[in-house]
Amino acid sequence: MKNARVALVLLVLITALVGSLAACTCGQSNTAKSHFDKGYKLAEHRFFDLAINEYTRSIEIDPEYVAAYHHRGNAYAEIGDYILASADYLNAMELDPEYAPVFASNCAVLNKLGDTDLAIKNCSRAIELDPQLSLAYLNRGNAFAYKGNYELAIADFDKAIEINPNYALAYHDRGVIYNYNGEHELAIADLNKCIELSPKYAMAYFHRADAFTQADQIEKAITDYEMVILLTNKMETPDMQWLNSRAYIEKAKLTNQISSE
C-alpha cells in the first residue's frame, strides 16, 4: 500500500511537471530548442528517462545540436548507462572538437568504464581548451586516484577548489582520498565542507561515516549512516539503492559493536 501511494505521488508530480513544460512551450513551434529545454527541466527534477526522450526528439529535429548530445549523455550517465553516455559525448566532440565540457564529461564516464588512461587524456584536452574548467580537474583527479596516483589526484582537487571554492564534489573527492590515506581529520574537515555546501548529498554522509569510524567516533558514524538511509530510501537508481543497503549494513555493524562492548 505504501509503495502504491509513493508511485501515485510520483505519477502526479511527473504529470504536473510535463504539463507545466507543455504550457511553457505552447506558444512555440516544435523546435529542437523547445525539446531540449523540456529535457533540461526534466533532468533537473531527476526524471532522466523522460529527459532522454526529449533530448532524442531534439536531436531528431536537429542532428547537429551539440548540447542535446551532451546533455543526453549526462542523463545516460545518471542512470548508469555509461556506454551510451560516452557515445553521445563522442558525437558532440565530432560536431564541436573545441567544446571543453564534453571532454570533461567523457572523462567521468571513462573512469566508470575503467579506461583511466583515456579519461586522463580527455580531461587534459578539456583543460587545454579551458584552463578554468573545474570539472575537468575534478574528473582527472578521480582518474589519477583510480590509478593510485594520490598526490596527483589531490593536486587536481586542490586546483578545482582554487577555481571554485564552493565546489562540493571536489571537497568530497579530496576527503575520500585523505580518508583512504589515513588522514581522517583532514577527510572529516573536507566532508564537513561538502555537506555544508550540499546538505542532501548522501555519498558525503556515507564517506564521513567511514572517516568517523576510522577515527573511533562511532556515534557520529551511526548518525551519518542514518542520514544516508533517510536520503536514499526513495531513490531508485542502482547506485543509490546500493548506497542505501550498504548504509543499513554498516549501521548494523556499528550498533552491534556498541552493544557488545
Backbone torsions as a table, in degrees:
resi	resn	phi	psi	omega
1	MET	NA	-43.1	-179.8
2	LYS	-62.0	-45.1	-180.0
3	ASN	-62.5	-37.1	179.3
4	ALA	-64.5	-40.2	179.1
5	ARG	-64.9	-42.8	179.2
6	VAL	-61.5	-44.3	179.7
7	ALA	-61.3	-39.8	179.8
8	LEU	-65.1	-42.7	179.0
9	VAL	-61.7	-44.5	179.0
10	LEU	-61.5	-41.7	179.2
11	LEU	-61.1	-43.1	178.9
12	VAL	-62.7	-42.7	-179.2
13	LEU	-63.9	-44.8	-179.4
14	ILE	-63.6	-44.4	179.9
15	THR	-60.4	-42.8	179.9
16	ALA	-64.9	-41.0	-178.8
17	LEU	-66.5	-47.1	179.2
18	VAL	-62.3	-40.0	178.3
19	GLY	-62.5	-40.7	-179.6
20	SER	-68.2	-36.2	178.0
21	LEU	-66.3	-40.7	178.4
22	ALA	-63.0	-39.8	179.5
23	ALA	-64.2	-37.3	-178.2
24	CYS	-67.2	-27.4	-174.2
25	THR	-111.2	10.5	-175.0
26	CYS	-63.5	-25.6	-179.6
27	GLY	-88.5	-0.7	-178.0
28	GLN	-102.2	158.5	173.3
29	SER	-76.1	170.6	-178.4
30	ASN	-78.0	73.1	-172.2
31	THR	-98.4	162.3	175.0
32	ALA	-59.5	-39.6	-179.3
33	LYS	-65.3	-40.6	-178.3
34	SER	-65.2	-39.9	177.5
35	HIS	-69.3	-37.2	176.4
36	PHE	-60.3	-45.5	-179.4
37	ASP	-61.8	-40.6	176.5
38	LYS	-61.7	-45.3	179.3
39	GLY	-60.6	-40.9	-179.6
40	TYR	-61.8	-44.8	179.8
41	LYS	-65.1	-41.9	178.9
42	LEU	-63.0	-41.3	178.7
43	ALA	-64.6	-37.9	177.4
44	GLU	-58.2	-33.4	179.6
45	HIS	-94.0	10.4	174.5
46	ARG	67.8	25.2	171.5
47	PHE	-94.1	73.6	-168.1
48	PHE	-70.1	-36.7	179.1
49	ASP	-62.3	-43.4	178.0
50	LEU	-66.8	-37.3	177.8
51	ALA	-62.4	-42.3	179.0
52	ILE	-58.8	-41.4	178.6
53	ASN	-60.0	-41.5	-179.3
54	GLU	-70.4	-42.0	177.6
55	TYR	-62.8	-37.9	178.6
56	THR	-63.1	-42.4	177.5
57	ARG	-63.1	-39.1	178.0
58	SER	-60.5	-43.7	-179.1
59	ILE	-68.9	-35.3	177.0
60	GLU	-61.6	-38.0	179.7
61	ILE	-75.4	-40.5	-179.3
62	ASP	-133.1	92.4	-176.5
63	PRO	-64.7	-6.1	179.3
64	GLU	-112.1	23.4	-178.2
65	TYR	-83.7	93.8	-172.9
66	VAL	-58.5	-46.7	-177.1
67	ALA	-62.8	-32.0	179.6
68	ALA	-67.2	-41.8	175.3
69	TYR	-62.4	-44.4	-178.0
70	HIS	-60.9	-49.1	-176.0
71	HIS	-73.6	-31.2	173.6
72	ARG	-65.9	-38.3	174.7
73	GLY	-59.8	-41.8	177.3
74	ASN	-60.8	-40.8	-179.5
75	ALA	-66.7	-41.8	176.0
76	TYR	-60.6	-41.2	179.3
77	ALA	-62.2	-38.8	-179.2
78	GLU	-63.2	-32.2	179.6
79	ILE	-94.9	7.6	173.7
80	GLY	86.9	10.8	178.5
81	ASP	-96.0	78.9	-170.5
82	TYR	-73.1	-28.5	179.4
83	ILE	-67.7	-46.7	177.1
84	LEU	-65.8	-35.5	177.0
85	ALA	-60.0	-49.2	-178.5
86	SER	-64.1	-36.4	177.7
87	ALA	-60.8	-42.1	177.3
88	ASP	-66.1	-40.9	178.1
89	TYR	-61.9	-40.6	179.2
90	LEU	-63.9	-38.7	175.9
91	ASN	-61.6	-42.7	179.2
92	ALA	-64.0	-41.5	178.6
93	MET	-62.1	-41.3	179.9
94	GLU	-63.2	-39.0	180.0
95	LEU	-73.4	-33.7	-179.3
96	ASP	-143.1	88.7	-176.1
97	PRO	-66.4	-6.6	-179.2
98	GLU	-114.1	19.3	178.9
99	TYR	-90.2	93.0	-171.0
100	ALA	-57.0	-44.5	-174.6
101	PRO	-57.5	-32.9	-177.0
102	VAL	-71.5	-31.0	174.9
103	PHE	-65.6	-39.8	178.0
104	ALA	-66.4	-39.5	178.6
105	SER	-65.8	-41.6	179.3
106	ASN	-64.5	-34.4	176.1
107	CYS	-55.9	-42.9	-177.8
108	ALA	-64.2	-43.3	-178.2
109	VAL	-74.7	-30.5	174.5
110	LEU	-64.1	-35.5	172.7
111	ASN	-58.5	-45.2	179.5
112	LYS	-63.4	-34.4	-178.9
113	LEU	-83.5	-3.8	175.5
114	GLY	88.9	4.9	179.9
115	ASP	-97.6	73.9	-173.2
116	THR	-70.6	-30.7	179.1
117	ASP	-64.2	-46.0	178.3
118	LEU	-68.9	-32.8	176.3
119	ALA	-59.9	-45.9	-180.0
120	ILE	-61.8	-40.6	178.6
121	LYS	-62.8	-42.0	179.8
122	ASN	-64.1	-45.3	-179.3
123	CYS	-68.9	-37.3	177.6
124	SER	-63.3	-37.8	176.2
125	ARG	-64.5	-41.4	177.7
126	ALA	-59.9	-40.6	-179.2
127	ILE	-68.5	-37.1	175.1
128	GLU	-59.5	-42.5	-177.9
129	LEU	-73.8	-34.0	-178.0
130	ASP	-147.7	90.9	-176.9
131	PRO	-63.2	-11.3	180.0
132	GLN	-103.5	15.5	-178.7
133	LEU	-86.0	98.1	-174.8
134	SER	-62.9	-33.3	179.1
135	LEU	-58.3	-37.0	-179.0
136	ALA	-65.7	-40.7	177.4
137	TYR	-66.5	-40.4	179.0
138	LEU	-59.5	-51.2	-175.7
139	ASN	-70.3	-34.9	175.8
140	ARG	-68.1	-36.8	175.7
141	GLY	-58.6	-41.0	177.9
142	ASN	-66.6	-36.9	177.1
143	ALA	-63.4	-43.7	176.6
144	PHE	-61.2	-40.0	179.9
145	ALA	-63.3	-42.8	178.1
146	TYR	-60.5	-30.0	179.3
147	LYS	-86.1	-3.1	-179.8
148	GLY	85.5	9.4	178.4
149	ASN	-92.0	76.0	-169.6
150	TYR	-71.1	-32.1	178.0
151	GLU	-64.9	-43.3	177.8
152	LEU	-66.4	-36.5	178.1
153	ALA	-61.6	-49.5	-179.1
154	ILE	-63.5	-37.4	177.8
155	ALA	-60.8	-40.3	178.4
156	ASP	-69.9	-38.7	177.0
157	PHE	-64.8	-39.4	176.3
158	ASP	-58.1	-43.9	-178.2
159	LYS	-66.6	-40.2	177.9
160	ALA	-59.8	-41.4	179.9
161	ILE	-71.2	-35.5	176.6
162	GLU	-60.6	-42.3	179.5
163	ILE	-70.1	-42.6	-177.2
164	ASN	-133.0	92.5	-176.8
165	PRO	-63.9	-11.4	178.5
166	ASN	-107.4	27.0	-176.2
167	TYR	-86.6	93.6	-174.7
168	ALA	-57.2	-43.9	-177.1
169	LEU	-63.3	-34.1	179.3
170	ALA	-66.7	-41.3	175.2
171	TYR	-63.0	-41.3	179.6
172	HIS	-60.2	-51.3	-173.8
173	ASP	-68.9	-35.5	175.5
174	ARG	-66.9	-38.7	177.6
175	GLY	-61.6	-39.0	178.4
176	VAL	-61.5	-42.9	179.2
177	ILE	-66.3	-43.8	176.4
178	TYR	-56.6	-43.5	-178.9
179	ASN	-64.1	-43.1	178.9
180	TYR	-61.1	-34.6	-179.6
181	ASN	-83.5	3.6	178.2
182	GLY	85.2	7.1	179.1
183	GLU	-94.0	72.0	-167.9
184	HIS	-68.4	-36.0	-179.7
185	GLU	-67.9	-40.0	175.1
186	LEU	-64.0	-39.2	178.1
187	ALA	-60.9	-47.6	-178.9
188	ILE	-62.0	-40.6	179.3
189	ALA	-61.6	-45.0	179.3
190	ASP	-66.5	-40.5	-179.3
191	LEU	-70.7	-32.6	172.5
192	ASN	-59.4	-44.3	-179.4
193	LYS	-65.0	-42.0	178.1
194	CYS	-58.5	-46.0	-178.7
195	ILE	-67.9	-35.9	175.8
196	GLU	-60.0	-40.5	-178.2
197	LEU	-81.0	-30.3	-176.4
198	SER	-139.2	80.1	-170.6
199	PRO	-66.1	-14.6	-179.0
200	LYS	-106.2	15.0	-179.3
201	TYR	-84.6	98.5	-172.1
202	ALA	-60.5	-37.2	-176.6
203	MET	-62.1	-32.1	179.4
204	ALA	-65.6	-41.5	176.9
205	TYR	-64.5	-39.0	-179.4
206	PHE	-61.6	-47.3	-178.3
207	HIS	-74.4	-31.1	175.0
208	ARG	-67.5	-35.9	175.7
209	ALA	-58.8	-42.4	178.3
210	ASP	-65.2	-41.0	177.9
211	ALA	-63.7	-42.3	176.0
212	PHE	-60.5	-41.1	179.0
213	THR	-60.7	-47.1	-179.9
214	GLN	-64.2	-29.5	179.2
215	ALA	-89.1	8.0	178.3
216	ASP	61.5	38.1	174.3
217	GLN	-112.7	73.2	-166.7
218	ILE	-67.4	-42.9	-178.7
219	GLU	-60.3	-41.4	178.6
220	LYS	-65.9	-36.7	178.3
221	ALA	-62.9	-45.0	179.4
222	ILE	-60.8	-43.0	178.6
223	THR	-59.5	-40.9	179.4
224	ASP	-68.1	-39.7	177.5
225	TYR	-63.3	-37.2	176.3
226	GLU	-62.4	-36.9	178.4
227	MET	-67.7	-39.7	176.7
228	VAL	-58.5	-46.5	-179.6
229	ILE	-60.6	-44.2	-179.7
230	LEU	-61.6	-42.6	-175.7
231	LEU	-74.2	-27.2	-172.6
232	THR	-107.9	-2.1	-174.7
233	ASN	-54.5	-37.3	-174.8
234	LYS	-105.7	8.9	179.3
235	MET	-86.9	137.5	-172.5
236	GLU	-109.7	-3.7	178.5
237	THR	-70.4	148.1	-175.6
238	PRO	-56.0	-39.4	-177.8
239	ASP	-68.1	-36.3	178.7
240	MET	-73.8	-33.5	175.5
241	GLN	-65.6	-40.7	176.9
242	TRP	-62.8	-45.4	-178.5
243	LEU	-60.9	-41.7	179.8
244	ASN	-60.7	-47.1	-178.6
245	SER	-67.1	-38.0	178.1
246	ARG	-65.4	-37.7	178.9
247	ALA	-63.9	-42.2	175.8
248	TYR	-58.5	-45.3	-177.3
249	ILE	-64.6	-48.1	-177.3
250	GLU	-66.8	-38.1	177.4
251	LYS	-62.9	-43.1	179.3
252	ALA	-61.4	-41.4	178.4
253	LYS	-59.6	-48.0	-177.9
254	LEU	-68.3	-37.5	177.4
255	THR	-62.7	-42.9	178.2
256	ASN	-66.2	-36.7	179.1
257	GLN	-61.8	-44.7	179.3
258	ILE	-65.1	-40.4	-177.5
259	SER	-65.2	-31.5	-176.5
260	SER	-86.7	-8.1	-178.7
261	GLU	-80.0	NA	NA
